[in-house]
Amino acid sequence: MIRLRRALACIGVFFALLVPFTGSAEEQTVDVDPAAPVDLLNATLAEIAAAGLDLTYEQRFDQLEPVVTEAYNLPLMTRLVVGSGAWSDLSEDDQAALIDGFERMSIAAYAARFGGEPGGQDLHFSVSEVADGPRRTKLVSSFLELKQQDDVKFSYVMRQAETGWRIVDVIIDDQYSELSRRRADFGAILSAGGVAALLERIDEIVGKYQSDS
């Protein structure tokens, strides 16, 4: 219960960011298992890790692309990272470019962090709890079980979209919100250099993921 309370406390900033974008999702009636996107993501990551050197970075990226874009609501996450005020001031072309960049970066992160190890890795994921969150969200707790190390906890904040539940934030070990971290980094870049500077930074991150793999 203490761990759950910590996770719920961590998403306070997320819900402050979410307020300008609430509305239609409150009225959705899609009733699908909130943990299903997390299960799909976990299964794919385990499969890629087990393949080891049999899959190149590019192959891992291609395999992950449909899974990550289905499991996550990346367009909403992009808008939340940019901020409601700044987002509404952007042209449709700039919005589309940022969504595309955020998607590529998110997929690249998984492709770089999972797989590519000699002999492969036998990773075990588990989903331990699905709890109610504020504003009709769900909090799905998933663990990556590691040998000789503490398990890593991923708390996925789930929100209903027209097609079902989608991930809108990830909290690692009840402490670090991926969305809040990206907002802090990207907000400063966008304010100082505009969309072009932010897209350049995203390209740098994606390139580093690839070169380090």
N, C-alpha and C positions, 0 to 999 in steps of 0.2 A: 504493500500500500504506500509506503514511503517513497519507493522508486516511482510509482505512478504519479504521486503528487508532484515530485520533482519534474517529471516530464510535462505534466500539465502546466506547471509554473513556467517552464521554458517556452511554451507556445503563446505566452501572453503577448509578446511582441508581434508574433505572426497574426494573431487575431486583430490587433490594432491596424496592421497593414491590410487585412482582408476586408475591413468594414466598407471601404468605398466600392468594393466589387461584389458585395452580397446582393441578393435579390432573387433572381430566377432559380438559383440552386436550392433555395429554401423551399421551392415549390415542386422539386423533382420527386417523382414517385418510384423511380427505379429501385428495385429491391434485390441487390446482388450482394453476395458475401463481401464485406469490406476488406477481408484479408486476401481475396483472390488475386488482386494485382501484386501484392507482396509475395504470395506463393509463386506466381509466375516468374517474377524477378529473381527470387532466390533459386528456383530450379534452373534458370538459365545461367546464373552466375556459377552455380555448382558444376554444371555441365561444361562451361568454358574453362573453369579452373582445372577440371579433370583432364581436359584435352592437352594441357601443357603446351609444348612446342609444336604440336600438330596444327595449331591455329596461329596464323600471323596476327599482328595488331589489326590489320585491315579486315581480316576475316572475323575477328572478334567484334569489331565495330559493326560490320554488316549484320552479324547475328543478333547483336544487342539492339540495333536501331528500332525494329518493330516492337520489341518488348518494352524498351524504355519509353517510347512514345505512347504505348498503350497503357503502361502502368502509371505514368506521371501525367499530370495536367500541366505540361510545360508552357503552353501559351499563358495560362493564368500565373504561373510562377514567374515568368518573364515580366508580366505587368506589375506584379508585386515587388519584384526586385527594383524595377525602374521607379515605381511610385505612381500613385494615381494622378497627381498633378502633372508631373513630367510626361507621363504616358499620353495623356489627353492632348498634349501640345505637339506630339510627334505626328508626322505624316503616316499614311497607311503603309507606304513603302518602307519607311524607317522602322515601323512597328514589326512588319513582316521580316525585315532583315535581322532585327534583334531576337525575335522568336527563333528564327533559323539558327542564329549563332548560339543561343542558349541551349537549343536542342543538341547541336553538334558538340558543345562543350560537355554537356551532361553525359552523352553517350561515350565520348572520348575518355572521360574520367573512369567509367566502369571498364572500358576496354584496356586501359592502362593498368588498372589496379588488380584486375582479375585475369588469370591465365598467363601463359608465356613462361611458366616455370618448368625446368627440366624434370621429366617424369610425371608432371601434373601434380595437382593438389586435391586431396580428398576433403572438401569442405562440407560442413554440416550446418544447415540453417534450421531454425525452428521458430514457429509463431506461438507465443505463450499466452497472449491475452489480447482481446479486443474490447476496448473501453469506450464509453461515450465521452465525447469532448464537447466544448462549447459550440454554439451556433450549428447544431446538427452535424458536427463532424464526428469522426471516429479516430481513436488512437490505437494503432496496431503495433504491438511490441514483438520484435523479432530479434533473435540472438544468432550470432555467428560463433559457433563453438570452436575454440582453438586449443590445440594440445600444448600443455605446459605454459599456457598464458591465460589470463582472464578472458572470459567471453566478452564479445563486443555487442552492446545492445543498440539496436536501431529502432527508434520510435517513429513510425510513419504516421503523419497527420493526413487523414483521408477526408475528402470532400466529394459529394455526389455531383457528377456532371450528367449531361443528357444520356450518356452511354453507360453510366454506372459509377462506381467509386473510383477515384483517382488520387494518387499521392500528390500532395501540395507542399509538403515540407518533410525533412528528415532531421531528427534530433539524435545525436550520437551520445550514448552513455548518459542520457538525461542532462546534458550540459550544452551541447553545441548545436545550434540551429543552422542548417545549411542555408536556408533562405535569408536569415538575418545576416549571416556572414557575407553572402554575396551582395546583399543590399548595401552593406557598409562599404565594401570594396568598389562596387560599380557605380554607386551613387556619386562618389567623389569624382570619378573619371568622367561621368556623363556631365556633371555640372561644370567641370573645368574645360573639357574638350569636345563635348557634344557626342552625337551618335557615332561619328567616324572614329573618334578616339576609343570609344567603348568597343566597337567592332574590332578595331586593331588589337585591343587588349585580349578580347576573346580569342582571336586568331592566334595570338602568342601563347595563350594557355593551351589551346588545342594542339598547337605545334609541339609544345614541350611534352604534353602527354604522349604524343607519338614518338618523339625522339628518345624519351626515357624508357620506352617499352622494348 
